[in-house]
Amino acid sequence: MRVVNIAAEMAPIAKVGGLGDVVGGLSSELVRKGIDAIVILPKYKNLKTSFLKDLKVYKKNFQIFEKRRWQKTTIYSAKLNRVQIYLI
């Protein structure tokens, strides 16, 4: 089984309120139980990337529709406590 969480924050790399704790804890527990957990987050400028393992470019020139127009962006991938993370 694969579970994908799309969220605005995930502790400890991006946390403002309780959502970050829930996403981080849930994803780690799913992986511990043998479930493939993926988290998709915005790539904020102030992310605490020191917690991430193997941060690398996953896809360049990925097109997203934002602010009523198509824009190119880069998707990054990393691991945190065996949880696969994608930053957009």
C-alpha positions as CSV (number, residue, x, y, z in Angstrom):
1,M,0.0,0.0,0.0
2,R,1.1,3.6,-0.7
3,V,-0.1,6.6,1.2
4,V,0.5,10.1,-0.1
5,N,0.1,13.1,2.3
6,I,-0.1,16.5,0.7
7,A,0.4,19.1,3.4
8,A,1.6,22.7,4.1
9,E,4.0,21.5,6.9
10,M,5.8,18.5,8.4
11,A,7.8,18.5,11.6
12,P,10.7,19.1,11.9
13,I,11.4,20.7,8.5
14,A,8.4,23.0,8.3
15,K,6.3,23.5,11.4
16,V,4.0,26.4,12.5
17,G,1.2,24.6,14.2
18,G,-0.1,21.1,15.1
19,L,-0.4,20.0,11.4
20,G,3.3,19.6,11.1
21,D,3.4,17.2,14.1
22,V,0.5,15.1,12.8
23,V,2.0,14.8,9.3
24,G,5.4,13.9,10.6
25,G,4.2,11.5,13.2
26,L,1.7,9.8,11.0
27,S,4.1,9.3,8.1
28,S,6.8,7.9,10.3
29,E,4.4,5.5,11.9
30,L,3.1,4.3,8.5
31,V,6.6,3.5,7.4
32,R,7.3,1.7,10.6
33,K,4.3,-0.5,9.9
34,G,5.7,-1.3,6.4
35,I,3.5,1.1,4.4
36,D,5.1,3.2,1.7
37,A,4.4,6.8,2.9
38,I,5.1,9.8,0.7
39,V,4.8,13.5,1.8
40,I,4.5,16.4,-0.7
41,L,5.3,19.8,0.7
42,P,5.9,23.3,-0.6
43,K,9.6,24.2,-0.9
44,Y,9.6,27.2,1.4
45,K,12.7,29.4,1.4
46,N,13.1,28.8,5.2
47,L,12.9,25.0,5.3
48,K,15.1,23.3,7.8
49,T,16.9,21.2,5.2
50,S,19.6,20.0,7.6
51,F,17.1,17.3,8.7
52,L,16.7,15.9,5.2
53,K,18.8,13.0,3.9
54,D,19.9,12.9,0.2
55,L,18.2,16.2,-0.9
56,K,18.4,16.3,-4.7
57,V,16.7,17.5,-7.8
58,Y,14.0,15.1,-8.8
59,K,12.6,16.9,-11.9
60,K,13.5,20.2,-13.5
61,N,11.1,22.4,-15.6
62,F,8.0,20.8,-14.1
63,Q,5.0,22.9,-15.1
64,I,2.4,24.0,-12.5
65,F,-0.6,26.2,-12.9
66,E,-0.2,29.1,-10.4
67,K,-1.5,32.6,-10.3
68,R,-3.6,32.0,-13.4
69,R,-0.7,31.0,-15.6
70,W,1.7,28.1,-16.3
71,Q,5.1,28.3,-14.6
72,K,8.1,26.0,-14.6
73,T,9.4,24.8,-11.2
74,T,11.8,22.2,-9.8
75,I,10.8,19.3,-7.7
76,Y,13.2,18.1,-5.1
77,S,13.3,14.7,-3.3
78,A,14.7,13.7,0.0
79,K,14.2,11.3,2.9
80,L,13.3,12.0,6.5
81,N,13.1,9.0,8.9
82,R,12.6,6.7,5.9
83,V,9.7,8.8,4.6
84,Q,10.0,9.9,1.0
85,I,9.5,13.6,0.7
86,Y,8.9,15.7,-2.4
87,L,9.3,19.5,-2.3
88,I,7.6,21.7,-4.9
